[in-house]
């Protein structure tokens, strides 16, 4: 039986124009992502780690067309989706969703939770009736550990952890197969981080989800990932299983990252 990856990224580059060089001449482009390749299998969690500014978030945003790709390919189940215009890419948005880092800035403060979570139904399932949409929103809220009556509230009425649960419900609304988790717990208290991580793992087990888990907390990434990619200055400098990366690192940058992790002594 021949199987293929759910997602393949091949030679991905995302470059931005330089603000200007010497005497007004064009400077070297900013190479946010500079020729990386990796794949994600169905149901797999691939961790992407690196320091701030290494290009991790840009990778996730490029996959879902929130950042323009300079060069390279994004392939979904053997279909090249790199150059699709928005109207042709829209069907793929049902399969690839994103959970954002900031649970405060990623939710529209003027909309109720019902509108935030239910917006995806209006876009992808316009034929869905309002009563059905409301029932589905209530089901999603229960699935992420919130109450159906929370649908009538606004984001400012929730804690950071609850807001991130709303963001997860929004991502889950269209039953995706891959979720890009962009540092989903870095803005939360440690006790709340554990709750959100457990929720993501439970949902993955129940729904056979695949995750691209972006983070700088090496402990969290190790806990959730099947494989880990180490990124530095726009490039993947090392990849492997958790045991290979955390116990037998080969690249000096990986060793540097691991050495910087605080210990109790």
C-alpha positions in Angstrom: 0.0 0.0 0.0 1.5 3.3 -1.1 1.0 6.2 1.2 2.0 9.8 0.9 2.4 12.7 3.3 -0.5 14.9 4.2 1.6 18.0 3.6 4.9 18.6 1.9 7.0 21.7 1.9 9.7 21.8 -0.7 12.4 24.5 -1.0 10.2 27.1 0.7 11.5 30.7 0.6 9.9 33.8 2.0 12.0 36.9 1.4 11.1 40.5 2.2 12.5 43.6 0.5 15.3 45.4 2.5 14.4 48.8 3.8 17.3 50.2 1.7 21.1 49.9 1.4 24.0 52.3 1.1 23.3 55.5 -0.8 19.7 54.4 -1.5 20.7 51.3 -3.3 18.6 48.2 -2.8 19.9 46.1 0.1 20.0 42.4 0.5 16.5 41.0 1.0 15.4 39.8 4.4 15.5 36.0 4.2 12.8 35.1 6.7 12.6 31.6 5.4 15.4 30.4 3.1 14.8 27.2 1.3 13.4 24.7 3.8 11.8 21.3 3.1 9.8 18.9 5.3 6.7 16.8 5.4 3.9 15.9 7.8 2.0 12.6 7.8 -1.6 12.1 8.7 -2.1 12.1 12.5 1.6 13.2 13.1 2.8 16.1 15.2 5.9 17.8 13.8 7.5 20.3 16.2 9.3 23.4 14.8 11.6 25.1 17.3 14.0 28.0 17.2 14.7 31.4 18.7 12.5 34.4 18.1 13.1 35.7 14.6 14.3 32.4 13.3 11.4 32.3 10.8 9.1 29.7 12.5 5.9 31.7 12.4 6.5 32.8 8.8 6.6 29.1 7.8 3.1 28.5 9.2 1.7 31.7 7.7 3.2 30.9 4.3 1.5 27.5 4.3 -1.9 29.0 4.7 -1.2 32.0 2.4 -0.9 34.7 5.1 2.6 35.3 3.9 3.7 35.5 0.2 5.9 32.7 -1.0 9.0 33.8 -2.9 10.0 30.4 -4.1 9.3 26.8 -3.4 6.2 24.6 -3.2 3.5 23.7 -0.7 1.9 20.4 -1.6 -1.3 19.0 0.0 -1.9 15.3 -0.6 0.1 15.3 -3.8 -1.6 18.5 -5.1 0.5 21.6 -5.6 -1.4 24.5 -3.9 1.4 27.0 -3.9 0.1 29.3 -6.7 -3.7 28.9 -6.2 -5.6 32.1 -6.1 -7.8 32.7 -3.0 -11.0 31.5 -4.6 -9.3 28.2 -5.6 -7.4 27.9 -2.3 -10.6 28.4 -0.2 -11.6 24.7 -0.3 -8.2 23.8 1.2 -8.7 26.1 4.1 -11.2 23.6 5.4 -8.3 21.1 5.7 -5.6 23.4 7.1 -6.4 25.7 10.0 -4.3 27.8 12.4 -4.3 28.5 16.2 -2.6 31.8 16.8 -0.1 32.7 19.6 -2.0 35.7 21.1 -5.4 34.7 22.5 -6.1 38.3 23.2 -5.3 39.8 19.7 -6.5 36.9 17.6 -10.2 37.3 18.5 -12.4 40.1 17.3 -13.5 42.0 20.5 -16.7 43.2 18.7 -18.0 39.8 18.0 -19.7 37.2 20.2 -18.2 33.8 20.6 -21.0 32.4 18.4 -20.0 34.8 15.6 -16.3 34.1 16.0 -16.6 30.3 15.9 -19.6 30.2 13.5 -18.0 32.5 10.9 -16.3 29.5 9.3 -19.7 27.9 8.7 -21.0 31.0 6.9 -17.9 30.9 4.6 -17.6 27.2 3.9 -21.1 26.0 4.4 -23.4 28.9 3.4 -26.3 26.5 3.1 -26.2 25.7 6.8 -29.3 27.1 8.7 -28.8 29.3 11.7 -30.2 26.7 14.2 -27.9 24.1 12.9 -25.0 26.6 13.1 -25.8 27.4 16.7 -26.0 23.8 17.6 -22.7 23.1 16.0 -21.1 26.1 17.9 -22.5 24.7 21.2 -21.0 21.3 20.4 -17.6 22.8 19.6 -17.6 24.8 22.8 -18.3 21.7 24.9 -15.6 19.8 23.0 -12.9 22.4 24.1 -14.1 22.5 27.7 -16.4 25.6 27.6 -20.2 25.9 28.1 -22.8 26.3 25.4 -24.0 29.5 27.1 -20.5 31.1 26.5 -21.6 31.5 22.9 -23.4 34.7 23.8 -20.4 36.4 25.5 -17.6 38.5 24.1 -13.9 37.8 24.2 -13.1 40.3 27.0 -15.3 38.3 29.4 -12.9 35.3 29.3 -9.4 34.5 30.7 -6.4 33.9 28.4 -6.8 30.1 28.6 -10.5 30.3 27.8 -9.8 32.6 24.9 -7.3 30.1 23.5 -10.0 27.4 23.8 -12.2 29.6 21.7 -9.4 29.9 19.2 -9.2 26.1 19.1 -12.9 25.8 18.7 -12.7 28.2 15.7 -9.9 26.2 14.1 -11.9 22.9 14.7 -15.1 24.3 13.2 -14.6 23.0 9.6 -13.1 19.7 10.7 -9.6 20.3 9.5 -7.0 17.5 9.1 -4.0 19.7 9.8 -3.7 22.5 12.4 -0.8 24.8 12.5 -0.3 25.7 16.2 1.7 28.9 16.4 3.1 28.9 19.9 -0.4 28.3 21.3 0.6 28.3 24.9 3.5 30.7 25.1 1.2 33.6 26.3 -0.4 31.5 29.0 0.4 30.7 32.7 2.2 27.4 33.2 -0.8 25.7 34.8 -3.0 26.8 31.9 -0.4 25.7 29.4 -0.8 22.1 30.6 -4.5 22.2 30.2 -4.3 23.5 26.6 -1.6 20.9 25.7 -3.8 18.1 27.1 -6.8 19.4 25.2 -4.8 19.5 21.9 -3.6 15.9 22.5 -7.1 14.7 23.3 -8.5 16.3 20.2 -5.7 14.8 18.1 -6.4 11.3 19.4 -10.2 11.6 18.9 -10.1 13.2 15.4 -6.8 11.9 14.0 -5.5 15.4 13.5 -2.0 16.3 12.3 -0.2 19.3 13.9 2.7 21.6 13.0 3.5 22.7 16.5 5.6 25.9 16.4 7.3 26.9 19.7 10.4 28.0 21.5 9.8 26.1 24.7 11.8 23.0 24.1 10.1 21.0 26.9 6.6 21.6 25.5 7.7 20.8 21.9 9.3 17.5 23.1 6.2 16.6 25.0 3.8 16.9 22.1 6.0 16.0 19.0 6.7 12.9 17.1 9.5 14.6 15.1 11.3 17.9 15.6 12.7 20.4 13.2 15.3 22.9 14.5 15.3 26.3 12.7 17.9 29.0 12.7 18.0 32.2 10.5 15.4 30.9 8.0 16.9 27.4 7.6 16.3 24.0 9.1 19.6 23.0 10.6 18.6 19.7 12.1 15.7 17.3 12.1 14.9 14.0 13.7 12.9 12.2 16.4 12.7 13.6 19.9 15.3 11.2 21.1 17.7 12.1 18.3 17.2 15.9 18.8 17.1 16.0 22.6 19.5 13.2 23.6 21.9 13.1 20.6 22.0 16.5 19.0 24.4 16.9 16.1 24.3 20.6 15.1 26.0 23.3 17.3 22.9 25.4 17.2 20.8 22.6 18.6 23.3 22.1 21.4 23.2 25.8 22.1 19.4 25.8 22.4 19.4 22.8 24.7 22.2 24.3 26.8 20.0 27.4 27.3 17.1 25.5 28.9 16.9 26.4 32.6 17.5 23.6 35.1 16.6 23.3 38.8 20.3 23.3 39.8 
